[in-house]
Amino acid sequence: MEKTKTVPITDHFELMMISALRYAIGRETYMPDITIHYIKNLVPKFTTRTLFVMRRDIEEEVRRYERMGHELYMKKEWLELQQEIHETYRKLVSDENL
């Protein structure tokens, strides 16, 4: 049985996740799949700042590929992650304004 390890969700960790997303998006390897699944599990734990940046980064890459006339590798999965990030962001911002 594999032992579960934990990592604290600090500002530096969130910056590393943004960096991982930026590295993986557009790659045509196994990294996008791993990165998407890893980030997806952490979305509820991220700050609104991190969620805003991730959502924007995905949106910008999708648009960039469209302008070039290319299809982003795993576009469907990136857009699903972006939607989940967006919904979580909206909920957190709404909760902060209560």
Order of alpha helices (4+ residues) and beta strands (2+ residues): alpha-alpha-alpha-alpha
